[in-house]
Amino acid sequence: MGGDDKGSGFTSQWLTGMTGVMPQNVPEEEALDTARIRELQIRKLAAMLYVVRASNPFYKLKLAGHAFDPATGSLDDLPFTTRAELE
């Protein structure tokens, strides 16, 4: 998962420490201050987008041409997916 993810607006630097499946409950994360929570959320979003762009044909097409930097972008910048699109 190294290198740049073309068109994503971020590089694999965001994936540092993100390996395998992310657990739902991590006690150490629950004690983080606001700034560290934000940093963790950004890393997790970047990791998820990286994997989805690489492995999911629907989202690969849907996100094509949408440069998004999890550190500076708003979730509103990502295209909305409707239930009808998934059915």
Helices and strands as residue ranges (DSSP letters): G 12-15, H 27-30, H 34-55, H 57-63, G 75-77, H 83-86
